[in-house]
Amino acid sequence: MSLIYQPRIALCLCLMVCVGVAISSDNEKRCINARYQKTKPGPENLNGTVCSAWSGNSCCNATVAASITNLSNNDSLTWLNFRWDHCDKPLSAKCRSFFVQDLCFYECSPNMGPWIITDPKRRKSRVERFLDVPLCQTQCDQWYDACKNDLTCTDNWSEFEWIDGINKCPGASTCRLFSEVFGDPKTFCEKVFAGSFRYVYDDQPCFKFDPSQTEADLNDRVENWQRGLPKSGASAPMHFFLLLAGAQLFSTRIVIPM
């Protein structure tokens, strides 16, 4: 008994293998290329720190998490010399706590892969950033409400002047309440870090800074949902081509003479 070899079978098998490898590689979790992030996420003992929600799989190590915890308890400390209290008045405790949660999210979350881009400004502290990360409406609303009576001098915290290594208010700016500078939670979330976040209603896939308090796997599910969509400008997701290759294989006639 002999098998008549069909070149199309080999092509389809090759396509299935190659696409499968590409999907696997594309779905790997990764960390931002920045000063304090690890090269690859993994388990860390972050118990006792404000970043403990990321212990199971983290882009930050225990030393970074401990430093962020110290920052949450001391108004005089800064992160990378960046002053949240740039108006020379400490942030309120409740406002500061949200910026600490945001910092844990930035340094430790392993779910940012689909939103990581090259930072066009290529700062000393990082060569990548994330853009348009969907942040839940309730998260943004609570953050804004906690900070609305605190002071800031600009609606874009990536555009400070740096003098003697410390961020300073732009020359022509004046310190005003968050509520006056931003106006509403959506504007605040989407502008404060130059588009890092996108304000998204809670009934859509969106992130929370500390999902462990309600839905432990929420952020993993949001990332997986994003990875299942076609890339911008693509006609179909990779999974479609894998299925197409399989269909071509099984529709190919194989002749077995007797």
Secondary structure, 3 states (H helix, E strand, C coil): CCCCCCHHHHHHHHHHHHHHHHHHHHCCCCCCCECCCCCCCECCCCCCCCCHHHCCCECCCHHHHHHHHHHHCCCCCCECCECCCCCCCCCCHHHHHHHHHHHHHHHHCCCCHHHEEECCCCCCCECEEECCEEEEHHHHHHHHHHHCCCEECCCCCCCCEEECCEEECCCCCCCEEHHHHCCCHHHHHHHCCCCCEEEECCCCCCECCCHHHCCCCHHHHHHHHHHCCCCCCCCCCHHHHHHHHHHHHHHCCCCCCC
